[in-house]
Amino acid sequence: MKEKDYLATYYYAETLKYFYLAAVDKNIFDFNEFIFNTKAHPFKKSNFNNKKAKIYLGIN
């Protein structure tokens, strides 16, 4: 196998999001209102629907 100089394009996008979240002024962004997935995408907690989540996950 031939070696390549390769860096996945998502590396910078995800790394910069994590850096921003670590460095942002806590008064600008209310971290208690959101939950973040593994790719640092924010989801508003108030929009969470427990019943739908159980259906999507196949939990009865």
HTML snippet that shows the backbone in 3Dmol.js (N, CA, C, O; Angstrom):
<script src="https://3Dmol.org/build/3Dmol-min.js"></script>
<div id="view" style="width:600px;height:400px;position:relative"></div>
<script>
const pdb = `
ATOM      1  N   MET A   1       0.845  -1.180   0.000  1.00  0.00           N
ATOM      2  CA  MET A   1       0.000   0.000   0.000  1.00  0.00           C
ATOM      3  C   MET A   1       0.894   1.249   0.000  1.00  0.00           C
ATOM      4  O   MET A   1       1.827   1.360   0.796  1.00  0.00           O
ATOM      5  N   LYS A   2       0.598   2.154  -0.881  1.00  0.00           N
ATOM      6  CA  LYS A   2       1.371   3.384  -0.988  1.00  0.00           C
ATOM      7  C   LYS A   2       0.878   4.403   0.043  1.00  0.00           C
ATOM      8  O   LYS A   2      -0.324   4.625   0.189  1.00  0.00           O
ATOM      9  N   GLU A   3       1.831   5.019   0.755  1.00  0.00           N
ATOM     10  CA  GLU A   3       1.467   6.029   1.753  1.00  0.00           C
ATOM     11  C   GLU A   3       1.036   7.321   1.074  1.00  0.00           C
ATOM     12  O   GLU A   3       1.539   7.687   0.012  1.00  0.00           O
ATOM     13  N   LYS A   4       0.085   8.003   1.720  1.00  0.00           N
ATOM     14  CA  LYS A   4      -0.401   9.278   1.201  1.00  0.00           C
ATOM     15  C   LYS A   4      -0.330  10.319   2.305  1.00  0.00           C
ATOM     16  O   LYS A   4      -0.380   9.995   3.491  1.00  0.00           O
ATOM     17  N   ASP A   5      -0.214  11.552   1.901  1.00  0.00           N
ATOM     18  CA  ASP A   5      -0.328  12.660   2.841  1.00  0.00           C
ATOM     19  C   ASP A   5      -1.794  13.068   2.823  1.00  0.00           C
ATOM     20  O   ASP A   5      -2.219  13.822   1.947  1.00  0.00           O
ATOM     21  N   TYR A   6      -2.569  12.573   3.785  1.00  0.00           N
ATOM     22  CA  TYR A   6      -4.017  12.729   3.740  1.00  0.00           C
ATOM     23  C   TYR A   6      -4.538  13.216   5.089  1.00  0.00           C
ATOM     24  O   TYR A   6      -4.127  12.729   6.142  1.00  0.00           O
ATOM     25  N   LEU A   7      -5.436  14.173   5.038  1.00  0.00           N
ATOM     26  CA  LEU A   7      -6.114  14.651   6.235  1.00  0.00           C
ATOM     27  C   LEU A   7      -7.584  14.802   5.888  1.00  0.00           C
ATOM     28  O   LEU A   7      -7.944  15.514   4.950  1.00  0.00           O
ATOM     29  N   ALA A   8      -8.424  14.128   6.649  1.00  0.00           N
ATOM     30  CA  ALA A   8      -9.859  14.179   6.375  1.00  0.00           C
ATOM     31  C   ALA A   8     -10.370  15.608   6.499  1.00  0.00           C
ATOM     32  O   ALA A   8      -9.941  16.357   7.376  1.00  0.00           O
ATOM     33  N   THR A   9     -11.286  15.976   5.619  1.00  0.00           N
ATOM     34  CA  THR A   9     -11.787  17.354   5.593  1.00  0.00           C
ATOM     35  C   THR A   9     -12.565  17.713   6.849  1.00  0.00           C
ATOM     36  O   THR A   9     -12.586  18.875   7.255  1.00  0.00           O
ATOM     37  N   TYR A  10     -13.200  16.730   7.464  1.00  0.00           N
ATOM     38  CA  TYR A  10     -13.982  17.029   8.667  1.00  0.00           C
ATOM     39  C   TYR A  10     -13.104  17.333   9.873  1.00  0.00           C
ATOM     40  O   TYR A  10     -13.598  17.860  10.870  1.00  0.00           O
ATOM     41  N   TYR A  11     -11.818  17.015   9.807  1.00  0.00           N
ATOM     42  CA  TYR A  11     -10.931  17.215  10.952  1.00  0.00           C
ATOM     43  C   TYR A  11     -10.960  18.658  11.443  1.00  0.00           C
ATOM     44  O   TYR A  11     -11.142  18.902  12.636  1.00  0.00           O
ATOM     45  N   TYR A  12     -10.785  19.604  10.546  1.00  0.00           N
ATOM     46  CA  TYR A  12     -10.763  21.009  10.954  1.00  0.00           C
ATOM     47  C   TYR A  12     -12.130  21.483  11.421  1.00  0.00           C
ATOM     48  O   TYR A  12     -12.231  22.209  12.410  1.00  0.00           O
ATOM     49  N   ALA A  13     -13.168  21.084  10.726  1.00  0.00           N
ATOM     50  CA  ALA A  13     -14.518  21.523  11.101  1.00  0.00           C
ATOM     51  C   ALA A  13     -14.851  21.076  12.517  1.00  0.00           C
ATOM     52  O   ALA A  13     -15.327  21.877  13.322  1.00  0.00           O
ATOM     53  N   GLU A  14     -14.608  19.818  12.828  1.00  0.00           N
ATOM     54  CA  GLU A  14     -14.935  19.321  14.164  1.00  0.00           C
ATOM     55  C   GLU A  14     -14.001  19.899  15.216  1.00  0.00           C
ATOM     56  O   GLU A  14     -14.446  20.281  16.298  1.00  0.00           O
ATOM     57  N   THR A  15     -12.722  19.965  14.911  1.00  0.00           N
ATOM     58  CA  THR A  15     -11.765  20.496  15.880  1.00  0.00           C
ATOM     59  C   THR A  15     -12.057  21.950  16.198  1.00  0.00           C
ATOM     60  O   THR A  15     -11.994  22.349  17.361  1.00  0.00           O
ATOM     61  N   LEU A  16     -12.373  22.750  15.191  1.00  0.00           N
ATOM     62  CA  LEU A  16     -12.670  24.162  15.432  1.00  0.00           C
ATOM     63  C   LEU A  16     -13.960  24.340  16.217  1.00  0.00           C
ATOM     64  O   LEU A  16     -14.061  25.258  17.031  1.00  0.00           O
ATOM     65  N   LYS A  17     -14.947  23.482  15.990  1.00  0.00           N
ATOM     66  CA  LYS A  17     -16.186  23.560  16.779  1.00  0.00           C
ATOM     67  C   LYS A  17     -15.904  23.279  18.243  1.00  0.00           C
ATOM     68  O   LYS A  17     -16.397  23.993  19.117  1.00  0.00           O
ATOM     69  N   TYR A  18     -15.118  22.250  18.522  1.00  0.00           N
ATOM     70  CA  TYR A  18     -14.785  21.925  19.912  1.00  0.00           C
ATOM     71  C   TYR A  18     -13.994  23.062  20.552  1.00  0.00           C
ATOM     72  O   TYR A  18     -14.232  23.416  21.706  1.00  0.00           O
ATOM     73  N   PHE A  19     -13.057  23.630  19.804  1.00  0.00           N
ATOM     74  CA  PHE A  19     -12.268  24.742  20.332  1.00  0.00           C
ATOM     75  C   PHE A  19     -13.167  25.931  20.650  1.00  0.00           C
ATOM     76  O   PHE A  19     -13.031  26.552  21.704  1.00  0.00           O
ATOM     77  N   TYR A  20     -14.083  26.247  19.742  1.00  0.00           N
ATOM     78  CA  TYR A  20     -15.008  27.357  19.964  1.00  0.00           C
ATOM     79  C   TYR A  20     -15.842  27.117  21.215  1.00  0.00           C
ATOM     80  O   TYR A  20     -15.999  28.017  22.041  1.00  0.00           O
ATOM     81  N   LEU A  21     -16.374  25.917  21.357  1.00  0.00           N
ATOM     82  CA  LEU A  21     -17.204  25.609  22.521  1.00  0.00           C
ATOM     83  C   LEU A  21     -16.418  25.719  23.823  1.00  0.00           C
ATOM     84  O   LEU A  21     -16.972  26.107  24.851  1.00  0.00           O
ATOM     85  N   ALA A  22     -15.145  25.385  23.785  1.00  0.00           N
ATOM     86  CA  ALA A  22     -14.313  25.476  24.983  1.00  0.00           C
ATOM     87  C   ALA A  22     -13.940  26.919  25.305  1.00  0.00           C
ATOM     88  O   ALA A  22     -13.733  27.259  26.470  1.00  0.00           O
ATOM     89  N   ALA A  23     -13.852  27.775  24.279  1.00  0.00           N
ATOM     90  CA  ALA A  23     -13.352  29.131  24.479  1.00  0.00           C
ATOM     91  C   ALA A  23     -14.427  30.210  24.512  1.00  0.00           C
ATOM     92  O   ALA A  23     -14.146  31.331  24.935  1.00  0.00           O
ATOM     93  N   VAL A  24     -15.650  29.905  24.079  1.00  0.00           N
ATOM     94  CA  VAL A  24     -16.693  30.920  23.968  1.00  0.00           C
ATOM     95  C   VAL A  24     -17.067  31.472  25.350  1.00  0.00           C
ATOM     96  O   VAL A  24     -17.052  30.752  26.349  1.00  0.00           O
ATOM     97  N   ASP A  25     -17.396  32.739  25.380  1.00  0.00           N
ATOM     98  CA  ASP A  25     -17.853  33.385  26.611  1.00  0.00           C
ATOM     99  C   ASP A  25     -19.156  32.727  27.050  1.00  0.00           C
ATOM    100  O   ASP A  25     -20.111  32.651  26.277  1.00  0.00           O
ATOM    101  N   LYS A  26     -19.191  32.263  28.261  1.00  0.00           N
ATOM    102  CA  LYS A  26     -20.362  31.530  28.762  1.00  0.00           C
ATOM    103  C   LYS A  26     -21.606  32.408  28.841  1.00  0.00           C
ATOM    104  O   LYS A  26     -22.711  31.879  28.956  1.00  0.00           O
ATOM    105  N   ASN A  27     -21.465  33.724  28.784  1.00  0.00           N
ATOM    106  CA  ASN A  27     -22.615  34.629  28.794  1.00  0.00           C
ATOM    107  C   ASN A  27     -23.242  34.787  27.406  1.00  0.00           C
ATOM    108  O   ASN A  27     -24.379  35.243  27.292  1.00  0.00           O
ATOM    109  N   ILE A  28     -22.524  34.420  26.373  1.00  0.00           N
ATOM    110  CA  ILE A  28     -23.019  34.543  25.002  1.00  0.00           C
ATOM    111  C   ILE A  28     -23.881  33.335  24.628  1.00  0.00           C
ATOM    112  O   ILE A  28     -24.885  33.472  23.930  1.00  0.00           O
ATOM    113  N   PHE A  29     -23.488  32.183  25.086  1.00  0.00           N
ATOM    114  CA  PHE A  29     -24.164  30.936  24.716  1.00  0.00           C
ATOM    115  C   PHE A  29     -24.581  30.213  25.987  1.00  0.00           C
ATOM    116  O   PHE A  29     -23.745  29.953  26.853  1.00  0.00           O
ATOM    117  N   ASP A  30     -25.860  29.887  26.112  1.00  0.00           N
ATOM    118  CA  ASP A  30     -26.366  29.214  27.308  1.00  0.00           C
ATOM    119  C   ASP A  30     -26.220  27.701  27.143  1.00  0.00           C
ATOM    120  O   ASP A  30     -27.039  27.056  26.488  1.00  0.00           O
ATOM    121  N   PHE A  31     -25.181  27.154  27.737  1.00  0.00           N
ATOM    122  CA  PHE A  31     -24.897  25.727  27.604  1.00  0.00           C
ATOM    123  C   PHE A  31     -25.901  24.854  28.350  1.00  0.00           C
ATOM    124  O   PHE A  31     -25.957  23.647  28.113  1.00  0.00           O
ATOM    125  N   ASN A  32     -26.682  25.427  29.233  1.00  0.00           N
ATOM    126  CA  ASN A  32     -27.703  24.661  29.945  1.00  0.00           C
ATOM    127  C   ASN A  32     -28.939  24.414  29.087  1.00  0.00           C
ATOM    128  O   ASN A  32     -29.766  23.567  29.425  1.00  0.00           O
ATOM    129  N   GLU A  33     -29.074  25.139  27.985  1.00  0.00           N
ATOM    130  CA  GLU A  33     -30.233  25.006  27.094  1.00  0.00           C
ATOM    131  C   GLU A  33     -30.019  23.978  25.982  1.00  0.00           C
ATOM    132  O   GLU A  33     -30.975  23.570  25.323  1.00  0.00           O
ATOM    133  N   PHE A  34     -28.779  23.563  25.774  1.00  0.00           N
ATOM    134  CA  PHE A  34     -28.453  22.702  24.638  1.00  0.00           C
ATOM    135  C   PHE A  34     -27.698  21.456  25.072  1.00  0.00           C
ATOM    136  O   PHE A  34     -27.043  21.426  26.114  1.00  0.00           O
ATOM    137  N   ILE A  35     -27.812  20.437  24.243  1.00  0.00           N
ATOM    138  CA  ILE A  35     -27.003  19.232  24.377  1.00  0.00           C
ATOM    139  C   ILE A  35     -26.286  19.064  23.040  1.00  0.00           C
ATOM    140  O   ILE A  35     -26.845  19.393  21.994  1.00  0.00           O
ATOM    141  N   PHE A  36     -25.063  18.557  23.064  1.00  0.00           N
ATOM    142  CA  PHE A  36     -24.257  18.440  21.852  1.00  0.00           C
ATOM    143  C   PHE A  36     -24.022  16.974  21.507  1.00  0.00           C
ATOM    144  O   PHE A  36     -23.760  16.152  22.384  1.00  0.00           O
ATOM    145  N   ASN A  37     -24.121  16.659  20.212  1.00  0.00           N
ATOM    146  CA  ASN A  37     -23.805  15.296  19.801  1.00  0.00           C
ATOM    147  C   ASN A  37     -22.296  15.168  19.633  1.00  0.00           C
ATOM    148  O   ASN A  37     -21.555  16.110  19.913  1.00  0.00           O
ATOM    149  N   THR A  38     -21.845  14.016  19.180  1.00  0.00           N
ATOM    150  CA  THR A  38     -20.404  13.771  19.085  1.00  0.00           C
ATOM    151  C   THR A  38     -19.706  14.616  18.028  1.00  0.00           C
ATOM    152  O   THR A  38     -18.478  14.709  18.026  1.00  0.00           O
ATOM    153  N   LYS A  39     -20.464  15.228  17.138  1.00  0.00           N
ATOM    154  CA  LYS A  39     -19.878  16.115  16.133  1.00  0.00           C
ATOM    155  C   LYS A  39     -20.072  17.578  16.498  1.00  0.00           C
ATOM    156  O   LYS A  39     -19.908  18.463  15.659  1.00  0.00           O
ATOM    157  N   ALA A  40     -20.424  17.827  17.756  1.00  0.00           N
ATOM    158  CA  ALA A  40     -20.591  19.177  18.305  1.00  0.00           C
ATOM    159  C   ALA A  40     -21.753  19.941  17.687  1.00  0.00           C
ATOM    160  O   ALA A  40     -21.738  21.171  17.644  1.00  0.00           O
ATOM    161  N   HIS A  41     -22.746  19.224  17.215  1.00  0.00           N
ATOM    162  CA  HIS A  41     -23.962  19.873  16.728  1.00  0.00           C
ATOM    163  C   HIS A  41     -24.883  20.115  17.924  1.00  0.00           C
ATOM    164  O   HIS A  41     -25.148  19.190  18.692  1.00  0.00           O
ATOM    165  N   PRO A  42     -25.373  21.346  18.091  1.00  0.00           N
ATOM    166  CA  PRO A  42     -26.235  21.629  19.249  1.00  0.00           C
ATOM    167  C   PRO A  42     -27.688  21.234  19.002  1.00  0.00           C
ATOM    168  O   PRO A  42     -28.223  21.425  17.910  1.00  0.00           O
ATOM    169  N   PHE A  43     -28.303  20.688  20.020  1.00  0.00           N
ATOM    170  CA  PHE A  43     -29.726  20.363  20.001  1.00  0.00           C
ATOM    171  C   PHE A  43     -30.359  20.987  21.231  1.00  0.00           C
ATOM    172  O   PHE A  43     -29.893  20.780  22.351  1.00  0.00           O
ATOM    173  N   LYS A  44     -31.418  21.747  21.022  1.00  0.00           N
ATOM    174  CA  LYS A  44     -32.088  22.428  22.125  1.00  0.00           C
ATOM    175  C   LYS A  44     -32.836  21.403  22.982  1.00  0.00           C
ATOM    176  O   LYS A  44     -33.615  20.601  22.467  1.00  0.00           O
ATOM    177  N   LYS A  45     -32.594  21.439  24.279  1.00  0.00           N
ATOM    178  CA  LYS A  45     -33.214  20.480  25.191  1.00  0.00           C
ATOM    179  C   LYS A  45     -34.728  20.588  25.205  1.00  0.00           C
ATOM    180  O   LYS A  45     -35.417  19.578  25.347  1.00  0.00           O
ATOM    181  N   SER A  46     -35.256  21.790  25.063  1.00  0.00           N
ATOM    182  CA  SER A  46     -36.704  21.970  25.132  1.00  0.00           C
ATOM    183  C   SER A  46     -37.423  21.329  23.943  1.00  0.00           C
ATOM    184  O   SER A  46     -38.631  21.100  24.005  1.00  0.00           O
ATOM    185  N   ASN A  47     -36.693  21.036  22.859  1.00  0.00           N
ATOM    186  CA  ASN A  47     -37.290  20.395  21.686  1.00  0.00           C
ATOM    187  C   ASN A  47     -37.276  18.872  21.781  1.00  0.00           C
ATOM    188  O   ASN A  47     -37.809  18.191  20.904  1.00  0.00           O
ATOM    189  N   PHE A  48     -36.671  18.336  22.838  1.00  0.00           N
ATOM    190  CA  PHE A  48     -36.559  16.889  22.986  1.00  0.00           C
ATOM    191  C   PHE A  48     -37.917  16.281  23.303  1.00  0.00           C
ATOM    192  O   PHE A  48     -38.629  16.749  24.191  1.00  0.00           O
ATOM    193  N   ASN A  49     -38.265  15.238  22.569  1.00  0.00           N
ATOM    194  CA  ASN A  49     -39.531  14.542  22.776  1.00  0.00           C
ATOM    195  C   ASN A  49     -39.213  13.111  23.205  1.00  0.00           C
ATOM    196  O   ASN A  49     -38.793  12.288  22.392  1.00  0.00           O
ATOM    197  N   ASN A  50     -39.415  12.830  24.477  1.00  0.00           N
ATOM    198  CA  ASN A  50     -39.068  11.535  25.051  1.00  0.00           C
ATOM    199  C   ASN A  50     -39.795  10.384  24.363  1.00  0.00           C
ATOM    200  O   ASN A  50     -39.197   9.334  24.128  1.00  0.00           O
ATOM    201  N   LYS A  51     -41.060  10.561  24.039  1.00  0.00           N
ATOM    202  CA  LYS A  51     -41.841   9.493  23.404  1.00  0.00           C
ATOM    203  C   LYS A  51     -41.312   9.174  22.004  1.00  0.00           C
ATOM    204  O   LYS A  51     -41.185   8.006  21.635  1.00  0.00           O
ATOM    205  N   LYS A  52     -41.004  10.218  21.225  1.00  0.00           N
ATOM    206  CA  LYS A  52     -40.462   9.997  19.876  1.00  0.00           C
ATOM    207  C   LYS A  52     -39.090   9.334  19.942  1.00  0.00           C
ATOM    208  O   LYS A  52     -38.781   8.461  19.131  1.00  0.00           O
ATOM    209  N   ALA A  53     -38.274   9.745  20.898  1.00  0.00           N
ATOM    210  CA  ALA A  53     -36.940   9.161  21.035  1.00  0.00           C
ATOM    211  C   ALA A  53     -37.036   7.665  21.301  1.00  0.00           C
ATOM    212  O   ALA A  53     -36.276   6.881  20.732  1.00  0.00           O
ATOM    213  N   LYS A  54     -37.958   7.270  22.154  1.00  0.00           N
ATOM    214  CA  LYS A  54     -38.133   5.841  22.443  1.00  0.00           C
ATOM    215  C   LYS A  54     -38.585   5.079  21.204  1.00  0.00           C
ATOM    216  O   LYS A  54     -38.144   3.953  20.972  1.00  0.00           O
ATOM    217  N   ILE A  55     -39.463   5.686  20.407  1.00  0.00           N
ATOM    218  CA  ILE A  55     -39.922   5.040  19.168  1.00  0.00           C
ATOM    219  C   ILE A  55     -38.751   4.884  18.193  1.00  0.00           C
ATOM    220  O   ILE A  55     -38.561   3.810  17.621  1.00  0.00           O
ATOM    221  N   TYR A  56     -37.964   5.952  18.002  1.00  0.00           N
ATOM    222  CA  TYR A  56     -36.833   5.909  17.073  1.00  0.00           C
ATOM    223  C   TYR A  56     -35.793   4.876  17.498  1.00  0.00           C
ATOM    224  O   TYR A  56     -35.164   4.234  16.657  1.00  0.00           O
ATOM    225  N   LEU A  57     -35.618   4.720  18.812  1.00  0.00           N
ATOM    226  CA  LEU A  57     -34.622   3.783  19.329  1.00  0.00           C
ATOM    227  C   LEU A  57     -35.160   2.365  19.483  1.00  0.00           C
ATOM    228  O   LEU A  57     -34.408   1.444  19.800  1.00  0.00           O
ATOM    229  N   GLY A  58     -36.458   2.190  19.259  1.00  0.00           N
ATOM    230  CA  GLY A  58     -37.063   0.872  19.377  1.00  0.00           C
ATOM    231  C   GLY A  58     -37.238   0.414  20.812  1.00  0.00           C
ATOM    232  O   GLY A  58     -37.250  -0.784  21.094  1.00  0.00           O
ATOM    233  N   ILE A  59     -37.373   1.375  21.718  1.00  0.00           N
ATOM    234  CA  ILE A  59     -37.563   1.067  23.136  1.00  0.00           C
ATOM    235  C   ILE A  59     -39.045   1.165  23.453  1.00  0.00           C
ATOM    236  O   ILE A  59     -39.691   2.162  23.127  1.00  0.00           O
ATOM    237  N   ASN A  60     -39.577   0.147  24.078  1.00  0.00           N
ATOM    238  CA  ASN A  60     -41.003   0.159  24.444  1.00  0.00           C
ATOM    239  C   ASN A  60     -41.197   0.583  25.870  1.00  0.00           C
ATOM    240  O   ASN A  60     -42.331   0.649  26.346  1.00  0.00           O
TER     241      ASN A  60
END
`;
const viewer = $3Dmol.createViewer("view");
viewer.addModel(pdb, "pdb");
viewer.setStyle({}, {cartoon: {color: "spectrum"}});
viewer.zoomTo();
viewer.render();
</script>
